[in-house]
Amino acid sequence: ISEIHVVGESEDMTAKERLLFWSKQMTDGYVGVRCDNFTTSWRDGRLFNAIIHKYRYRYHRRLK
């Protein structure tokens, strides 16, 4: 995780902060999805599903 490079990240971010920042970037624009922390934001599954949807959508676009 410490090798994750995210656009706009700071060099002094921890791996946990980078992962949260990346999650926010991946789900930006999804209505009703908030990424504030690793407890309440992930509890209902919306954040996880938004990330899966984003990558599934990208994968299907490449196949066409």
CHARMM internal coordinates of N, CA and C (Angstrom, degrees):
IC EDIT
DIST 1 N 1 CA 1.4569
DIST 1 CA 1 C 1.5165
ANGL 1 N 1 CA 1 C 110.48
DIST 1 C 2 N 1.3145
ANGL 1 CA 1 C 2 N 117.03
DIHE 1 N 1 CA 1 C 2 N -32.70
DIST 2 N 2 CA 1.4605
ANGL 1 C 2 N 2 CA 118.94
DIHE 1 CA 1 C 2 N 2 CA -176.70
DIST 2 CA 2 C 1.5259
ANGL 2 N 2 CA 2 C 112.60
DIHE 1 C 2 N 2 CA 2 C -65.73
DIST 2 C 3 N 1.3225
ANGL 2 CA 2 C 3 N 117.78
DIHE 2 N 2 CA 2 C 3 N -14.33
DIST 3 N 3 CA 1.4555
ANGL 2 C 3 N 3 CA 121.12
DIHE 2 CA 2 C 3 N 3 CA 179.71
DIST 3 CA 3 C 1.5229
ANGL 3 N 3 CA 3 C 112.68
DIHE 2 C 3 N 3 CA 3 C -95.94
DIST 3 C 4 N 1.3291
ANGL 3 CA 3 C 4 N 117.96
DIHE 3 N 3 CA 3 C 4 N 6.57
DIST 4 N 4 CA 1.4603
ANGL 3 C 4 N 4 CA 121.55
DIHE 3 CA 3 C 4 N 4 CA 176.96
DIST 4 CA 4 C 1.5310
ANGL 4 N 4 CA 4 C 107.72
DIHE 3 C 4 N 4 CA 4 C -69.44
DIST 4 C 5 N 1.3125
ANGL 4 CA 4 C 5 N 116.52
DIHE 4 N 4 CA 4 C 5 N 126.79
DIST 5 N 5 CA 1.4606
ANGL 4 C 5 N 5 CA 121.23
DIHE 4 CA 4 C 5 N 5 CA 177.77
DIST 5 CA 5 C 1.5191
ANGL 5 N 5 CA 5 C 108.36
DIHE 4 C 5 N 5 CA 5 C -112.96
DIST 5 C 6 N 1.3138
ANGL 5 CA 5 C 6 N 115.78
DIHE 5 N 5 CA 5 C 6 N 121.81
DIST 6 N 6 CA 1.4504
ANGL 5 C 6 N 6 CA 122.61
DIHE 5 CA 5 C 6 N 6 CA -176.38
DIST 6 CA 6 C 1.5075
ANGL 6 N 6 CA 6 C 108.53
DIHE 5 C 6 N 6 CA 6 C -120.53
DIST 6 C 7 N 1.3186
ANGL 6 CA 6 C 7 N 116.83
DIHE 6 N 6 CA 6 C 7 N 134.86
DIST 7 N 7 CA 1.4559
ANGL 6 C 7 N 7 CA 121.41
DIHE 6 CA 6 C 7 N 7 CA 178.31
DIST 7 CA 7 C 1.5197
ANGL 7 N 7 CA 7 C 108.98
DIHE 6 C 7 N 7 CA 7 C -61.59
DIST 7 C 8 N 1.3028
ANGL 7 CA 7 C 8 N 116.76
DIHE 7 N 7 CA 7 C 8 N 129.09
DIST 8 N 8 CA 1.4530
ANGL 7 C 8 N 8 CA 122.44
DIHE 7 CA 7 C 8 N 8 CA 178.89
DIST 8 CA 8 C 1.5136
ANGL 8 N 8 CA 8 C 114.30
DIHE 7 C 8 N 8 CA 8 C 89.85
DIST 8 C 9 N 1.3093
ANGL 8 CA 8 C 9 N 117.10
DIHE 8 N 8 CA 8 C 9 N 3.31
DIST 9 N 9 CA 1.4604
ANGL 8 C 9 N 9 CA 119.92
DIHE 8 CA 8 C 9 N 9 CA -178.41
DIST 9 CA 9 C 1.5146
ANGL 9 N 9 CA 9 C 111.90
DIHE 8 C 9 N 9 CA 9 C -79.07
DIST 9 C 10 N 1.2965
ANGL 9 CA 9 C 10 N 115.29
DIHE 9 N 9 CA 9 C 10 N 157.97
DIST 10 N 10 CA 1.4438
ANGL 9 C 10 N 10 CA 121.96
DIHE 9 CA 9 C 10 N 10 CA 176.27
DIST 10 CA 10 C 1.5228
ANGL 10 N 10 CA 10 C 108.65
DIHE 9 C 10 N 10 CA 10 C -98.49
DIST 10 C 11 N 1.3040
ANGL 10 CA 10 C 11 N 117.00
DIHE 10 N 10 CA 10 C 11 N 146.86
DIST 11 N 11 CA 1.4660
ANGL 10 C 11 N 11 CA 121.36
DIHE 10 CA 10 C 11 N 11 CA -179.44
DIST 11 CA 11 C 1.5193
ANGL 11 N 11 CA 11 C 112.69
DIHE 10 C 11 N 11 CA 11 C -63.98
DIST 11 C 12 N 1.3268
ANGL 11 CA 11 C 12 N 117.85
DIHE 11 N 11 CA 11 C 12 N -25.15
DIST 12 N 12 CA 1.4564
ANGL 11 C 12 N 12 CA 120.04
DIHE 11 CA 11 C 12 N 12 CA -176.94
DIST 12 CA 12 C 1.5316
ANGL 12 N 12 CA 12 C 113.90
DIHE 11 C 12 N 12 CA 12 C -93.11
DIST 12 C 13 N 1.3271
ANGL 12 CA 12 C 13 N 117.76
DIHE 12 N 12 CA 12 C 13 N 14.78
DIST 13 N 13 CA 1.4594
ANGL 12 C 13 N 13 CA 121.40
DIHE 12 CA 12 C 13 N 13 CA 177.81
DIST 13 CA 13 C 1.5291
ANGL 13 N 13 CA 13 C 109.95
DIHE 12 C 13 N 13 CA 13 C -78.10
DIST 13 C 14 N 1.3252
ANGL 13 CA 13 C 14 N 115.99
DIHE 13 N 13 CA 13 C 14 N 143.95
DIST 14 N 14 CA 1.4585
ANGL 13 C 14 N 14 CA 120.24
DIHE 13 CA 13 C 14 N 14 CA 174.81
DIST 14 CA 14 C 1.5307
ANGL 14 N 14 CA 14 C 108.71
DIHE 13 C 14 N 14 CA 14 C -78.69
DIST 14 C 15 N 1.3108
ANGL 14 CA 14 C 15 N 116.34
DIHE 14 N 14 CA 14 C 15 N 167.73
DIST 15 N 15 CA 1.4630
ANGL 14 C 15 N 15 CA 120.53
DIHE 14 CA 14 C 15 N 15 CA 178.49
DIST 15 CA 15 C 1.5249
ANGL 15 N 15 CA 15 C 110.41
DIHE 14 C 15 N 15 CA 15 C -60.50
DIST 15 C 16 N 1.3116
ANGL 15 CA 15 C 16 N 116.74
DIHE 15 N 15 CA 15 C 16 N -38.99
DIST 16 N 16 CA 1.4694
ANGL 15 C 16 N 16 CA 121.28
DIHE 15 CA 15 C 16 N 16 CA 179.33
DIST 16 CA 16 C 1.5295
ANGL 16 N 16 CA 16 C 110.65
DIHE 15 C 16 N 16 CA 16 C -63.87
DIST 16 C 17 N 1.3277
ANGL 16 CA 16 C 17 N 116.43
DIHE 16 N 16 CA 16 C 17 N -43.13
DIST 17 N 17 CA 1.4631
ANGL 16 C 17 N 17 CA 120.44
DIHE 16 CA 16 C 17 N 17 CA 178.32
DIST 17 CA 17 C 1.5224
ANGL 17 N 17 CA 17 C 111.12
DIHE 16 C 17 N 17 CA 17 C -65.62
DIST 17 C 18 N 1.3120
ANGL 17 CA 17 C 18 N 117.22
DIHE 17 N 17 CA 17 C 18 N -38.61
DIST 18 N 18 CA 1.4715
ANGL 17 C 18 N 18 CA 120.61
DIHE 17 CA 17 C 18 N 18 CA 178.21
DIST 18 CA 18 C 1.5174
ANGL 18 N 18 CA 18 C 111.36
DIHE 17 C 18 N 18 CA 18 C -64.27
DIST 18 C 19 N 1.3246
ANGL 18 CA 18 C 19 N 116.64
DIHE 18 N 18 CA 18 C 19 N -42.41
DIST 19 N 19 CA 1.4570
ANGL 18 C 19 N 19 CA 120.62
DIHE 18 CA 18 C 19 N 19 CA 179.48
DIST 19 CA 19 C 1.5205
ANGL 19 N 19 CA 19 C 111.02
DIHE 18 C 19 N 19 CA 19 C -64.87
DIST 19 C 20 N 1.3075
ANGL 19 CA 19 C 20 N 117.42
DIHE 19 N 19 CA 19 C 20 N -40.62
DIST 20 N 20 CA 1.4614
ANGL 19 C 20 N 20 CA 120.90
DIHE 19 CA 19 C 20 N 20 CA 177.27
DIST 20 CA 20 C 1.5279
ANGL 20 N 20 CA 20 C 110.43
DIHE 19 C 20 N 20 CA 20 C -65.81
DIST 20 C 21 N 1.3175
ANGL 20 CA 20 C 21 N 117.26
DIHE 20 N 20 CA 20 C 21 N -42.22
DIST 21 N 21 CA 1.4653
ANGL 20 C 21 N 21 CA 122.03
DIHE 20 CA 20 C 21 N 21 CA 178.22
DIST 21 CA 21 C 1.5321
ANGL 21 N 21 CA 21 C 110.45
DIHE 20 C 21 N 21 CA 21 C -62.12
DIST 21 C 22 N 1.3306
ANGL 21 CA 21 C 22 N 117.03
DIHE 21 N 21 CA 21 C 22 N -43.91
DIST 22 N 22 CA 1.4610
ANGL 21 C 22 N 22 CA 122.07
DIHE 21 CA 21 C 22 N 22 CA 177.85
DIST 22 CA 22 C 1.5272
ANGL 22 N 22 CA 22 C 110.23
DIHE 21 C 22 N 22 CA 22 C -61.76
DIST 22 C 23 N 1.3292
ANGL 22 CA 22 C 23 N 116.73
DIHE 22 N 22 CA 22 C 23 N -43.09
DIST 23 N 23 CA 1.4682
ANGL 22 C 23 N 23 CA 121.47
DIHE 22 CA 22 C 23 N 23 CA 179.20
DIST 23 CA 23 C 1.5166
ANGL 23 N 23 CA 23 C 110.89
DIHE 22 C 23 N 23 CA 23 C -60.31
DIST 23 C 24 N 1.3305
ANGL 23 CA 23 C 24 N 116.09
DIHE 23 N 23 CA 23 C 24 N -41.01
DIST 24 N 24 CA 1.4678
ANGL 23 C 24 N 24 CA 120.40
DIHE 23 CA 23 C 24 N 24 CA 177.52
DIST 24 CA 24 C 1.5248
ANGL 24 N 24 CA 24 C 110.59
DIHE 23 C 24 N 24 CA 24 C -62.17
DIST 24 C 25 N 1.3317
ANGL 24 CA 24 C 25 N 116.72
DIHE 24 N 24 CA 24 C 25 N -43.90
DIST 25 N 25 CA 1.4637
ANGL 24 C 25 N 25 CA 120.42
DIHE 24 CA 24 C 25 N 25 CA 179.94
DIST 25 CA 25 C 1.5195
ANGL 25 N 25 CA 25 C 111.71
DIHE 24 C 25 N 25 CA 25 C -64.19
DIST 25 C 26 N 1.3228
ANGL 25 CA 25 C 26 N 117.25
DIHE 25 N 25 CA 25 C 26 N -41.38
DIST 26 N 26 CA 1.4633
ANGL 25 C 26 N 26 CA 121.36
DIHE 25 CA 25 C 26 N 26 CA -177.25
DIST 26 CA 26 C 1.5182
ANGL 26 N 26 CA 26 C 112.56
DIHE 25 C 26 N 26 CA 26 C -68.14
DIST 26 C 27 N 1.3211
ANGL 26 CA 26 C 27 N 117.59
DIHE 26 N 26 CA 26 C 27 N -27.34
DIST 27 N 27 CA 1.4633
ANGL 26 C 27 N 27 CA 120.14
DIHE 26 CA 26 C 27 N 27 CA -175.85
DIST 27 CA 27 C 1.5209
ANGL 27 N 27 CA 27 C 112.86
DIHE 26 C 27 N 27 CA 27 C -106.98
DIST 27 C 28 N 1.3119
ANGL 27 CA 27 C 28 N 116.95
DIHE 27 N 27 CA 27 C 28 N 7.21
DIST 28 N 28 CA 1.4593
ANGL 27 C 28 N 28 CA 120.66
DIHE 27 CA 27 C 28 N 28 CA 177.43
DIST 28 CA 28 C 1.5316
ANGL 28 N 28 CA 28 C 109.39
DIHE 27 C 28 N 28 CA 28 C -59.90
DIST 28 C 29 N 1.3106
ANGL 28 CA 28 C 29 N 116.39
DIHE 28 N 28 CA 28 C 29 N 128.52
DIST 29 N 29 CA 1.4606
ANGL 28 C 29 N 29 CA 120.74
DIHE 28 CA 28 C 29 N 29 CA 179.07
DIST 29 CA 29 C 1.5213
ANGL 29 N 29 CA 29 C 113.96
DIHE 28 C 29 N 29 CA 29 C 98.72
DIST 29 C 30 N 1.3289
ANGL 29 CA 29 C 30 N 118.01
DIHE 29 N 29 CA 29 C 30 N -11.03
DIST 30 N 30 CA 1.4554
ANGL 29 C 30 N 30 CA 120.61
DIHE 29 CA 29 C 30 N 30 CA 176.79
DIST 30 CA 30 C 1.5267
ANGL 30 N 30 CA 30 C 108.65
DIHE 29 C 30 N 30 CA 30 C -82.11
DIST 30 C 31 N 1.3218
ANGL 30 CA 30 C 31 N 116.38
DIHE 30 N 30 CA 30 C 31 N 119.91
DIST 31 N 31 CA 1.4610
ANGL 30 C 31 N 31 CA 122.07
DIHE 30 CA 30 C 31 N 31 CA -177.69
DIST 31 CA 31 C 1.5288
ANGL 31 N 31 CA 31 C 109.84
DIHE 30 C 31 N 31 CA 31 C -68.40
DIST 31 C 32 N 1.3180
ANGL 31 CA 31 C 32 N 116.56
DIHE 31 N 31 CA 31 C 32 N 132.98
DIST 32 N 32 CA 1.4556
ANGL 31 C 32 N 32 CA 121.97
DIHE 31 CA 31 C 32 N 32 CA 177.27
DIST 32 CA 32 C 1.5113
ANGL 32 N 32 CA 32 C 114.82
DIHE 31 C 32 N 32 CA 32 C 80.81
DIST 32 C 33 N 1.3382
ANGL 32 CA 32 C 33 N 117.23
DIHE 32 N 32 CA 32 C 33 N 6.02
DIST 33 N 33 CA 1.4623
ANGL 32 C 33 N 33 CA 121.25
DIHE 32 CA 32 C 33 N 33 CA -179.64
DIST 33 CA 33 C 1.5176
ANGL 33 N 33 CA 33 C 108.47
DIHE 32 C 33 N 33 CA 33 C -111.37
DIST 33 C 34 N 1.3342
ANGL 33 CA 33 C 34 N 115.45
DIHE 33 N 33 CA 33 C 34 N 122.08
DIST 34 N 34 CA 1.4595
ANGL 33 C 34 N 34 CA 120.88
DIHE 33 CA 33 C 34 N 34 CA 177.98
DIST 34 CA 34 C 1.5137
ANGL 34 N 34 CA 34 C 109.21
DIHE 33 C 34 N 34 CA 34 C -120.13
DIST 34 C 35 N 1.3180
ANGL 34 CA 34 C 35 N 115.78
DIHE 34 N 34 CA 34 C 35 N 143.84
DIST 35 N 35 CA 1.4554
ANGL 34 C 35 N 35 CA 121.29
DIHE 34 CA 34 C 35 N 35 CA 178.95
DIST 35 CA 35 C 1.5229
ANGL 35 N 35 CA 35 C 108.18
DIHE 34 C 35 N 35 CA 35 C -127.71
DIST 35 C 36 N 1.3195
ANGL 35 CA 35 C 36 N 114.98
DIHE 35 N 35 CA 35 C 36 N 87.47
DIST 36 N 36 CA 1.4574
ANGL 35 C 36 N 36 CA 120.72
DIHE 35 CA 35 C 36 N 36 CA -178.11
DIST 36 CA 36 C 1.5224
ANGL 36 N 36 CA 36 C 112.93
DIHE 35 C 36 N 36 CA 36 C -106.34
DIST 36 C 37 N 1.3425
ANGL 36 CA 36 C 37 N 115.93
DIHE 36 N 36 CA 36 C 37 N -31.48
DIST 37 N 37 CA 1.4596
ANGL 36 C 37 N 37 CA 120.61
DIHE 36 CA 36 C 37 N 37 CA -176.43
DIST 37 CA 37 C 1.5314
ANGL 37 N 37 CA 37 C 109.26
DIHE 36 C 37 N 37 CA 37 C -160.77
DIST 37 C 38 N 1.3226
ANGL 37 CA 37 C 38 N 116.26
DIHE 37 N 37 CA 37 C 38 N -178.57
DIST 38 N 38 CA 1.4617
ANGL 37 C 38 N 38 CA 120.31
DIHE 37 CA 37 C 38 N 38 CA -177.78
DIST 38 CA 38 C 1.5267
ANGL 38 N 38 CA 38 C 113.57
DIHE 37 C 38 N 38 CA 38 C -95.48
DIST 38 C 39 N 1.3088
ANGL 38 CA 38 C 39 N 117.84
DIHE 38 N 38 CA 38 C 39 N 6.13
DIST 39 N 39 CA 1.4607
ANGL 38 C 39 N 39 CA 118.87
DIHE 38 CA 38 C 39 N 39 CA 178.30
DIST 39 CA 39 C 1.5201
ANGL 39 N 39 CA 39 C 110.49
DIHE 38 C 39 N 39 CA 39 C -109.05
DIST 39 C 40 N 1.3248
ANGL 39 CA 39 C 40 N 117.00
DIHE 39 N 39 CA 39 C 40 N -75.21
DIST 40 N 40 CA 1.4634
ANGL 39 C 40 N 40 CA 119.42
DIHE 39 CA 39 C 40 N 40 CA -174.97
DIST 40 CA 40 C 1.5246
ANGL 40 N 40 CA 40 C 113.23
DIHE 39 C 40 N 40 CA 40 C -68.35
DIST 40 C 41 N 1.3052
ANGL 40 CA 40 C 41 N 117.98
DIHE 40 N 40 CA 40 C 41 N -31.74
DIST 41 N 41 CA 1.4644
ANGL 40 C 41 N 41 CA 120.39
DIHE 40 CA 40 C 41 N 41 CA -178.14
DIST 41 CA 41 C 1.5291
ANGL 41 N 41 CA 41 C 112.20
DIHE 40 C 41 N 41 CA 41 C -69.37
DIST 41 C 42 N 1.3027
ANGL 41 CA 41 C 42 N 117.93
DIHE 41 N 41 CA 41 C 42 N -27.07
DIST 42 N 42 CA 1.4673
ANGL 41 C 42 N 42 CA 121.88
DIHE 41 CA 41 C 42 N 42 CA -177.37
DIST 42 CA 42 C 1.5230
ANGL 42 N 42 CA 42 C 112.40
DIHE 41 C 42 N 42 CA 42 C -99.00
DIST 42 C 43 N 1.2998
ANGL 42 CA 42 C 43 N 117.84
DIHE 42 N 42 CA 42 C 43 N -11.19
DIST 43 N 43 CA 1.4678
ANGL 42 C 43 N 43 CA 122.50
DIHE 42 CA 42 C 43 N 43 CA -170.74
DIST 43 CA 43 C 1.5259
ANGL 43 N 43 CA 43 C 113.97
DIHE 42 C 43 N 43 CA 43 C -58.97
DIST 43 C 44 N 1.3311
ANGL 43 CA 43 C 44 N 118.32
DIHE 43 N 43 CA 43 C 44 N -44.17
DIST 44 N 44 CA 1.4658
ANGL 43 C 44 N 44 CA 119.83
DIHE 43 CA 43 C 44 N 44 CA -174.96
DIST 44 CA 44 C 1.5347
ANGL 44 N 44 CA 44 C 113.61
DIHE 43 C 44 N 44 CA 44 C -88.08
DIST 44 C 45 N 1.3231
ANGL 44 CA 44 C 45 N 117.65
DIHE 44 N 44 CA 44 C 45 N -4.86
DIST 45 N 45 CA 1.4628
ANGL 44 C 45 N 45 CA 120.89
DIHE 44 CA 44 C 45 N 45 CA 175.92
DIST 45 CA 45 C 1.5206
ANGL 45 N 45 CA 45 C 114.93
DIHE 44 C 45 N 45 CA 45 C 88.53
DIST 45 C 46 N 1.3116
ANGL 45 CA 45 C 46 N 118.63
DIHE 45 N 45 CA 45 C 46 N -7.64
DIST 46 N 46 CA 1.4682
ANGL 45 C 46 N 46 CA 120.71
DIHE 45 CA 45 C 46 N 46 CA -177.74
DIST 46 CA 46 C 1.5256
ANGL 46 N 46 CA 46 C 112.11
DIHE 45 C 46 N 46 CA 46 C -64.09
DIST 46 C 47 N 1.3116
ANGL 46 CA 46 C 47 N 116.39
DIHE 46 N 46 CA 46 C 47 N -42.91
DIST 47 N 47 CA 1.4591
ANGL 46 C 47 N 47 CA 120.31
DIHE 46 CA 46 C 47 N 47 CA -179.30
DIST 47 CA 47 C 1.5245
ANGL 47 N 47 CA 47 C 110.54
DIHE 46 C 47 N 47 CA 47 C -63.45
DIST 47 C 48 N 1.3052
ANGL 47 CA 47 C 48 N 116.01
DIHE 47 N 47 CA 47 C 48 N -46.28
DIST 48 N 48 CA 1.4663
ANGL 47 C 48 N 48 CA 120.95
DIHE 47 CA 47 C 48 N 48 CA 178.15
DIST 48 CA 48 C 1.5260
ANGL 48 N 48 CA 48 C 110.70
DIHE 47 C 48 N 48 CA 48 C -59.53
DIST 48 C 49 N 1.3172
ANGL 48 CA 48 C 49 N 117.14
DIHE 48 N 48 CA 48 C 49 N -46.83
DIST 49 N 49 CA 1.4623
ANGL 48 C 49 N 49 CA 121.07
DIHE 48 CA 48 C 49 N 49 CA -179.87
DIST 49 CA 49 C 1.5242
ANGL 49 N 49 CA 49 C 112.28
DIHE 48 C 49 N 49 CA 49 C -65.11
DIST 49 C 50 N 1.3189
ANGL 49 CA 49 C 50 N 117.63
DIHE 49 N 49 CA 49 C 50 N -34.74
DIST 50 N 50 CA 1.4673
ANGL 49 C 50 N 50 CA 120.40
DIHE 49 CA 49 C 50 N 50 CA 177.70
DIST 50 CA 50 C 1.5261
ANGL 50 N 50 CA 50 C 110.64
DIHE 49 C 50 N 50 CA 50 C -64.37
DIST 50 C 51 N 1.3325
ANGL 50 CA 50 C 51 N 116.90
DIHE 50 N 50 CA 50 C 51 N -40.40
DIST 51 N 51 CA 1.4669
ANGL 50 C 51 N 51 CA 120.10
DIHE 50 CA 50 C 51 N 51 CA 178.64
DIST 51 CA 51 C 1.5259
ANGL 51 N 51 CA 51 C 110.04
DIHE 50 C 51 N 51 CA 51 C -66.43
DIST 51 C 52 N 1.3310
ANGL 51 CA 51 C 52 N 116.65
DIHE 51 N 51 CA 51 C 52 N -44.22
DIST 52 N 52 CA 1.4678
ANGL 51 C 52 N 52 CA 120.30
DIHE 51 CA 51 C 52 N 52 CA 177.12
DIST 52 CA 52 C 1.5249
ANGL 52 N 52 CA 52 C 110.18
DIHE 51 C 52 N 52 CA 52 C -60.03
DIST 52 C 53 N 1.3276
ANGL 52 CA 52 C 53 N 117.12
DIHE 52 N 52 CA 52 C 53 N -44.88
DIST 53 N 53 CA 1.4579
ANGL 52 C 53 N 53 CA 120.89
DIHE 52 CA 52 C 53 N 53 CA 179.92
DIST 53 CA 53 C 1.5202
ANGL 53 N 53 CA 53 C 111.53
DIHE 52 C 53 N 53 CA 53 C -60.13
DIST 53 C 54 N 1.3163
ANGL 53 CA 53 C 54 N 115.87
DIHE 53 N 53 CA 53 C 54 N -43.27
DIST 54 N 54 CA 1.4647
ANGL 53 C 54 N 54 CA 119.74
DIHE 53 CA 53 C 54 N 54 CA -178.71
DIST 54 CA 54 C 1.5292
ANGL 54 N 54 CA 54 C 110.91
DIHE 53 C 54 N 54 CA 54 C -60.80
DIST 54 C 55 N 1.3184
ANGL 54 CA 54 C 55 N 117.06
DIHE 54 N 54 CA 54 C 55 N -45.08
DIST 55 N 55 CA 1.4610
ANGL 54 C 55 N 55 CA 119.75
DIHE 54 CA 54 C 55 N 55 CA -179.41
DIST 55 CA 55 C 1.5097
ANGL 55 N 55 CA 55 C 112.39
DIHE 54 C 55 N 55 CA 55 C -75.33
DIST 55 C 56 N 1.3103
ANGL 55 CA 55 C 56 N 118.05
DIHE 55 N 55 CA 55 C 56 N -33.91
DIST 56 N 56 CA 1.4643
ANGL 55 C 56 N 56 CA 120.85
DIHE 55 CA 55 C 56 N 56 CA 176.85
DIST 56 CA 56 C 1.5218
ANGL 56 N 56 CA 56 C 109.65
DIHE 55 C 56 N 56 CA 56 C -65.16
DIST 56 C 57 N 1.3220
ANGL 56 CA 56 C 57 N 116.60
DIHE 56 N 56 CA 56 C 57 N -42.12
DIST 57 N 57 CA 1.4627
ANGL 56 C 57 N 57 CA 121.57
DIHE 56 CA 56 C 57 N 57 CA 178.45
DIST 57 CA 57 C 1.5275
ANGL 57 N 57 CA 57 C 110.57
DIHE 56 C 57 N 57 CA 57 C -61.62
DIST 57 C 58 N 1.3259
ANGL 57 CA 57 C 58 N 117.00
DIHE 57 N 57 CA 57 C 58 N -44.50
DIST 58 N 58 CA 1.4707
ANGL 57 C 58 N 58 CA 120.73
DIHE 57 CA 57 C 58 N 58 CA 178.71
DIST 58 CA 58 C 1.5268
ANGL 58 N 58 CA 58 C 110.76
DIHE 57 C 58 N 58 CA 58 C -61.88
DIST 58 C 59 N 1.3286
ANGL 58 CA 58 C 59 N 116.38
DIHE 58 N 58 CA 58 C 59 N -41.81
DIST 59 N 59 CA 1.4661
ANGL 58 C 59 N 59 CA 121.58
DIHE 58 CA 58 C 59 N 59 CA -178.20
DIST 59 CA 59 C 1.5294
ANGL 59 N 59 CA 59 C 109.75
DIHE 58 C 59 N 59 CA 59 C -63.65
DIST 59 C 60 N 1.3210
ANGL 59 CA 59 C 60 N 117.94
DIHE 59 N 59 CA 59 C 60 N -46.10
DIST 60 N 60 CA 1.4589
ANGL 59 C 60 N 60 CA 120.91
DIHE 59 CA 59 C 60 N 60 CA -179.34
DIST 60 CA 60 C 1.5116
ANGL 60 N 60 CA 60 C 112.48
DIHE 59 C 60 N 60 CA 60 C -66.84
DIST 60 C 61 N 1.3203
ANGL 60 CA 60 C 61 N 118.14
DIHE 60 N 60 CA 60 C 61 N -32.27
DIST 61 N 61 CA 1.4691
ANGL 60 C 61 N 61 CA 120.74
DIHE 60 CA 60 C 61 N 61 CA 177.33
DIST 61 CA 61 C 1.5158
ANGL 61 N 61 CA 61 C 110.58
DIHE 60 C 61 N 61 CA 61 C -66.39
DIST 61 C 62 N 1.3553
ANGL 61 CA 61 C 62 N 117.74
DIHE 61 N 61 CA 61 C 62 N -35.63
DIST 62 N 62 CA 1.4575
ANGL 61 C 62 N 62 CA 120.89
DIHE 61 CA 61 C 62 N 62 CA 179.48
DIST 62 CA 62 C 1.5161
ANGL 62 N 62 CA 62 C 111.90
DIHE 61 C 62 N 62 CA 62 C -69.84
DIST 62 C 63 N 1.3267
ANGL 62 CA 62 C 63 N 117.49
DIHE 62 N 62 CA 62 C 63 N -27.79
DIST 63 N 63 CA 1.4585
ANGL 62 C 63 N 63 CA 120.82
DIHE 62 CA 62 C 63 N 63 CA -178.45
DIST 63 CA 63 C 1.5154
ANGL 63 N 63 CA 63 C 112.99
DIHE 62 C 63 N 63 CA 63 C -74.95
DIST 63 C 64 N 1.3180
ANGL 63 CA 63 C 64 N 116.67
DIHE 63 N 63 CA 63 C 64 N -23.13
DIST 64 N 64 CA 1.4743
ANGL 63 C 64 N 64 CA 120.03
DIHE 63 CA 63 C 64 N 64 CA -176.83
DIST 64 CA 64 C 1.5068
ANGL 64 N 64 CA 64 C 111.58
DIHE 63 C 64 N 64 CA 64 C -79.61
END
COOR INIT
IC SEED 1 N 1 CA 1 C
IC BUILD
